[in-house]
Amino acid sequence: MTEISAEPTAPICSARGCRSAAIWALRWNNPRLHTPERRKTWLACAEHRQSLGDFLGARGFLRDVAPVDPSPTLDV
């Protein structure tokens, strides 16, 4: 049986293999799949913000980048 932790965790970077805290939200959509108002979000640490943004931007998917909003349930 798997135990579920009751403690909230800080958002983690979406880059493969990265476990750093995310400080950026890269909001994107694929216009061939999503309606114009739909936004998906990748989270990025300072190190991966540029590479994740470049990947999405090269495909025309990146819509905006904003600081990650702190969770009201987390003490950071």
Secondary structure, DSSP 4 states (H G I P E B T S, - for coil): -PPPP-S----B--STT--SBP-EEEEE--TTTS-TT--EEEEE-TTTHHHHHHHHHHTT-EEEEEEPPPPTT---
